[in-house]
Amino acid sequence: MVRHFAKASMTYFDPQDLASYATEKVMAQLGKYMLKYPDPIAAAHAVAANSAWDHLRRVRAQRGEGARGERTVIGLQGRVRPGDEDSPTWEDLLASTYERPEDVVDRIDAQREIAEVLGEFTSVGLDGAIANEIEGRTQSDVASDHKVARETVNRAIKQGQHRARTKRAVIASKKQRQVKAARAKHAQKKGAK
């Protein structure tokens, strides 16, 4: 389930949080889901499709933004931390973070690509890669955390890296095809005028 959320999450939440939320949701109303979806696979797909959005609504409500994401700040001149005169305005954050509108799209694309690539790792492989490459821990440490052999961690990291490289190549070729198609469409429109 976690792997499904790592691939499908458009909200960029932690896949573990989404999977936990979906599990709680099903366990709270198990009878309802069993009646509505006699097939467990169909039930899992239905819950997974809606859990990311439901979780986002819950997080927004907890932050005080309202479940539908209504703005609590009137205009961009409001302070990020109301009452704190040293805090920047929302406009300051927008201007400093994104100088060009294309940067927003590039960042969203990059986040989506990262989520897709990380979804190719198993939990042991991802933990091992992060612990080894970023935190400086050994594969043996990760193996003892997951109660598996060190060789299993090593194999999971290598397989995840291979699948991630393959996924990146697929994404890159897909982007190239999209750019070619867009250029051809633009040239066709330009030629029709």
N, C-alpha and C positions, 0 to 999 in steps of 0.2 A: 504494500500500500504506500509506503514512504517513497519508493522508487517512482510510482505513478505520479505522486504529487511533485516530486522533483522535476519531472518532465513537463507536467501540465500546468504548474502554477504560474499564473500571469500576475499574481499579486506580490510575488517575491517574498513571501513569508517562508519561514523555516519549514521544510517538508515534514519534519517530525511533529511540529505543532499542528499542522493541518491534518496529519494522519491521526494524531491523538484526538483532535476535535471531532473528526469524522467517526472515530470509534466510540467516543462518548455519546455522540448524537444517535448512533444506531443502538447502542446498549440501553439508552434511556427509553427508546420506543421500539424495542425489538419486535413485539407483537405486530405493531403497525407495519413495519417493513416486511415481515414474513407474509402478512396477508396481501399487501400491495404487490410485492415482487416474489413470486414463488421460486424464482431462480436466483440463487445467491450472487451469481455473476452480474445479473441485471441490477440487483439491489446495490452492489458495490459500485457499478458504473454510475447509477443515479446519485448515490451519496457523494461520490468523488466529484461529480460534475457541479454539485451545488455547494460543497463544503468550503471551497476557497472563497466564494462570494459571501457565504454566511459568516465565515471567520473574519473576513475583512469588515463586514458590518458590525460584528461584535467588538472588534478592536477600535473601530471609529467611535462607537458608542461609549466605550470605556475611556477614550481620550477626550470625550466631551464634544466631539464633532457632529454627533447625531448619526444614526444608523445609515442614513442616506448620504452622509458626507456634507451636510449643510455647513456652510461657512459660519464660524462664530466671530469672524473678524469683519468689520465693515470697511471695505476698501483695502488697498495694499499699503495704506499709510499706518495701519495699526501695528502695534509692537508685537513681536513674537511672544514675549512674556509680558502680558498686560501689567501696567503699573511700574515696570522697570524701565527707566528712561535710558539706561545704558544698552538695553537690548536693541538689536537691529529691527528695522521694519521689514515686512514681507517683501516689499519692493526691492529693498537692499539685497535680500537673499536671492531673489530672482535675477537681478541684474548682475550680481557678482558670480553666481553659479553658472548661468547660461548667457554668454555674450551673444551667441548666435542661436536662432531657433533650431537649426539643424543639430546642434549639440544635444538637445533633448531627445530627438529621434535616435541619434547615434547611441546615446546612453541606454535608452530603452532596448534597442537592438542588441547592444553588448550584454545587458543583463539577461535578456531572453536567451542569447547564445550560451552564456555561462551556465544558466540553469539547465539547458538541454545537454551540455557537455558533462556537467557534474552528475546528471541523471544516469549516465552510463556507468558510474562506479557503484559497486555494492557498498553497504554501510561500512564493512570492515575495510574495504579498499580505500574509500574516501577518508575514513578516520586515519588509516595508515599513511596515506599520502600527505594529509595535513600535518599529522604529528611528525612525520619524517622530514618533510620539506620546509615547513613553516615553524613548527615549535621546536625542532631539533631533537625530538625524542627518537628512540630506536624502535625498530619493528617488534622487538621482544616486548617492549612496554605495551604496545598496542595489542599484541597477542595475549598478554596476561590480562589486559582490560576486557577483552572479548572472549577470553577463555578458549582460545584456539591456538594452534601451532604457529610458530613464526613463519614457517614455509607457506601456510595458508594466507597470512597477511601479505607476504611478498608476492605470491601468485595473484591475489586479489588486486594489488596495486598495479602489477604489470598488465593484467587483463583490462583493468579500468583505463589505464593509460592508452592501451591499444585501441579500445573502443572509443575513447574520447578523441584520439587522433582521427579515427575513421569518421566520427560524427562531425568533427570540424571540417574535414574535407567535403563531406556531403553538404554541410551548410554553406561552405564557400562556393561550391559548384552551383548550388541552388540560387545563391545571390547573383552569381555571374549570369545565369540564365534569365533571372528577373531583370537585370540591368539591360541585357541584350534585347529582351522582349519590350521593355519600356522604350529603349532607343528606337527600335523598329517601329513601334506604334507611333512615337513622336515624329519620326521621319515620314511615315505614311500619312499622318494628319497634315504635316507641313507640305507634302507633295500634293495633297488633295485641294489645298487652298489655292 
